[in-house]
Amino acid sequence: MRTFLLFLFCLFLISACKDPGSGNDKNQVYIIATLKGPSSMGMIKMIDSLNSSGNPSMKVEILNEPIQVRRMMLDGTADFAVLPTTMAAILYNKGIGYRVIAIPVWGTFYLFGSDTSITRWVELKGRKIHAMAKGMTPDVMFRYLLIKNGIDPDNDISFDYSFPTHIDLANAIAAGQAELGVIAEPFASLVMTKNKALKPLFYLNDEWNRIEGSPPATTALMVKTGIIKDNPTAIDRVLSAYNYSTNWVNRFPDSAAHLIVKYNIMPEFEVAFDAVQKSALHFEKAANVRLQVNEFLNVFYKMNPDIIGGKIPDEDFCY
């Protein structure tokens, strides 16, 4: 049955990636820029099926950092792009010609450490917290949660940004070079396999949900506005394929874990299997979650307008 379903899915992707319009775009190759982590984990079935079909009209590029995705958007080489929603807002406000078409990931951040005596937010006062980069999504989310729990992030906490990437910070925490740190899946699962003494002290997604009443719309899938105009059917098919892949990953985490290792997103099956189930993979079309996206960005706007490009994006931000 799985073989038969794979065959049908390959046929679906082949048709999805062919241009349905006039003959002008027959040779169009669409590039999807995504990130190593939950974004690519959710589309791993799509990635594998495209490779298996040998379809040349769509290519997925898996990148390590959001800045690499941004670079591809700025030079126009990415037709579709997955990146943090805050960065998506910045780029949209700069007028670069992309719109959000889906939210595929809804928050995967943790506060990690070996001091399991920390069970309340107030117990973080006076401690040093390591975060990936000042002003990025995990840093601002954590600062917001500190404020909501009665802690002044500028005076009660000492922040350290000496580890510039997710991988650097995860490795530092695993090696004991950082006592407390804000990291995301799948690095959280990786850290626990390297150092059994480390535990998640707070799941920031739950804390955000408790305060805001909905999970954080942390990750966005964007598309070039030109494709919206010239080939909207292709967008619908990409959305359907990504949604199918996400649902498949959540339903078959064991099979998904094998593919995640195959495509070098995670190094080991056990880590990948654990990360899949903790990565808040839930695909929603942007048109259906406009309110949640606006509420998420409004929190960041109130913290610092520059974090989302100086203003809340207008109603055309979500397609």
N, C-alpha and C positions, 0 to 999 in steps of 0.2 A: 504493500500500500504506500509506504514512504517513497519507494522508487517511482511508482506511478505519479504520486503527488509532485515529486521533484521534476518529472518529465513535463507535467502540466505547467508547473511554475516557470520552467525554462521557456516553454512556448509563450507564456504570458509576458515574460520579460523581453523576449525577442520582439514581440509585437509592440510592447510598450516603448521600446527604444527606437523603433523605426518611425520616421517622420510621417504623420498621417496627412500632411497638407499637400500643397502643390509640389512639383518636381524641383523647386528651387533649393530645397534643403535636404535632398536625398543623401548627401554625403556628410551631413551634420554629425559631429561627434560631441555628445554632451559630457562635460566633465563635472563630477560631483566631488567637491573637496570636503572631507570629513576629518574627524579627530580620533586619534588612538585613545580609546576609552569607551564609555557608554554609547557615544554617538555611532561609532563604527560597530560596536557590539550589537546594537539594535538592528543594523542593516546587514549583518553578517550573512544571512541567508540570501539576500539580494546580491551581495558581493560574490558569493560562491556560485550562485546560479548564472550570473553574468559571465564569470570566468569559464564555467562549464559549457555554456552555450557557444562560446567563441564569438559572441556578438560584438562587432567593432564600433557600434554606434553609441555606446555609453561606457565611460570609464570612471572608476572610483579611485581617488587618491587619498590615502590615509596618512595624515600628518600628525606631528607630535605636539605642536603648540598652536593656539588660536592666532598668533601673529602671522604664522605661515598661511593660514586660511585667509586672513585679511589681505595679505600680500597678493594672493591669487585673485581676490575680488578687485583690488585696486588696479591690477593690470589687465583685468577682464578675462583671465584664463579659466576661471571657475564659473560654470553656468548655474550650478546649484552649490550651496555652501552651508555647512553646519558649523556653528560657532556660538559662543555665549550670547544670550539675549541682550545683555548690556552692550556688548560690542556691536551687535546687529543694529541697535538703536543709534549708536554713534555714527556708524557708516551710513545709515539711512538719513540721519539728520545732516550729514555732509553732502547728500544728494548724489551718491555714487551709482544709483540705478538698480537697486535690489529691493525686494519686498519679502516679508516673512510669509511662508505658506504652511508651516507646521511647527509644533512644539513636540519633539520626540523624547526629551528627557526632562524629568521634574525633580531635580535636586538630589545630589549624591554625596554631600559633604558631612564630615565627622570632625569632632575634636578628639584626637587620639593621644594616648599617653600611657605610662606604666603605673601612675599613681591612682589606683582604683579607689582610694579613699575619697576622691572628689566625686561627689554625688549631687551637689547643689551649685548653682552658678556663683553664689556669693563666695564659695571656696576658691574661686579663681582670682580673687583680689590679691594683688601683689605678686602674681606669677608672670613668668615670661611665656608668651605664646608665639610660636613660629607660624607664619603664613607665607604663601607663595610670592605674592607681589602686592604692594600697597595699591589700593584702589581697584583691584580686580574683584570679580564676583565673590569668591570665598572670603576675602578680607572684609568686604563691605557687609556681606550677610552676617558674618560673625560679630562685627561691631554693632550692627543693628540689634542682634539678639542680646548682646551684652547690655545695651541701653535699656531694652525692654525688660531685662531682669535686674534693673537697678544698679548697673555697674557702669562707671565712666571709662570708656575705652582709652581715653587720652591720659587719664591720671591714675586709674586703678590697675591698669594692665600695662606691661612692657611688651611691645611688639618687636619681633625680629624678622626681617625680610632678607636675611643673608643667603637663603637658598632660593634661587630665582625661578625654578620650574617645578612642576608637580613631581617629576621623577627625582630631582635633587632633594626635595623636601622629604619625600617618602623614604628615600635611602638614608637620609640623616636621622629620621625618627627611628627607623629600623636598627640603625647602628648605635643608637643612644646618644647621638650628637645633638638632638633636639628633644627636650623632655616632653613638651606639649606642642602639638601642631594641628593645623586645620588642613585636612587632605580629603580627596574625593575617591570614589570608586573609579577604576578597579584597583587603585594604588592602596586603598585601605585593606583590601583582602590580601594584597601582596605583602604589605607590612606585617600582617599577623602571621603569615607563614615564615617570615624571616626572623621574627622575634616574638616568641610565645608569651612574653611578659606584657606585651602591648595590648591595650583594649580600647574599644570605642567608648569614650566617656559621655559624649552627647552626640546624638544623631540630629544634625541641624535641620534636616527636613521635617522631622517630627516637631521640633521646637518652633519652626516657622509656621507649620500648619496649625499648631496650638494657638499661636498669636493671630495669624492672618485668616485662618479658616479655610485655607486651600494650599496645596503644595506650591513651591516656587517654580515658576516657568523659566528655568535656568538656561535652556538650550534651544536655539532656533534653527530651522531649516529655511534658507533664503533662496530666491531664484532671481535671475536677471529680469528686469521689467520688459525687455525686448521679447523674451520667450512668452511672457504673459500675452503680449500683443500678437505675436506671430504664430505661436503654437501652444495654445492653452490645453489642448488635448494631451500633449506630452507631459505637462505638469500633472494633470489628473492621473496619468498612468504611473508617474514616478511616486506620487503620493500613495497610490494603491499598492505599489510594490514595496515601498518602505513600511507601510502599515502592516502588510501581510508578513513581512520579515520580522517586525517587532513582535507581532502576535505569536509567530512561530518560535521565536527565541524564548519568550516567556512560557510557552507551552512545552517546549522540549529543551530545557536548559542543558541537559547532558549532551545532546547532539550539537547544540550551539557552542558549548564549551570546546568541543573538538575542533570546530571551524575557527573559533577565536584563537586557538593555539596554532592552527594551520596557517593563518594569515598573520602570525607574529604580533597579535595585539596583546596577548598575555603569554607568559612563558610555560605555564603548566596547566594541565586540565583541572586539577582541584581548585586552583586559584580562580580560573575562569568560571568554573561552575558556581563557586561561591559568589563571585562578583556579579554574575548575571542576575541572581536573585536579590541583589541589594542595590541595583543601579537605577531604580525608578523609571524603567522603560515603559513609556505609555504614549503612544502616538496619537496626537490630536491635530486636526486641521486648524490652522490659525483662525479661520473665520468662526470656529465654534468656541474659541477660548479668548476672544478679544478682551473681555473684562479681566480675566486672570492675568493676561500679559500686561495690561495697563496698570493693574494694581501692583504687580511685581515691580515694574519700572518706576512707579510713583514712589515706592519706598526708597529706591536708589536716588531718585531725583531730590527727595527731601534730605537725604544724607549729604549729597553733593551733586548738583546739577551736571557738573562736568563728566561724571561717571557715565552718563547716557547721552552725552553730546550737547548739554546745555538746555534741553527742553524735552518734554514728553513728545514722542513721535505723533504725527497727525493720524487721522483715521485710515489713510492709505497704507500705513505701515504693515498691517495684516491684510493679506489677500484672501 
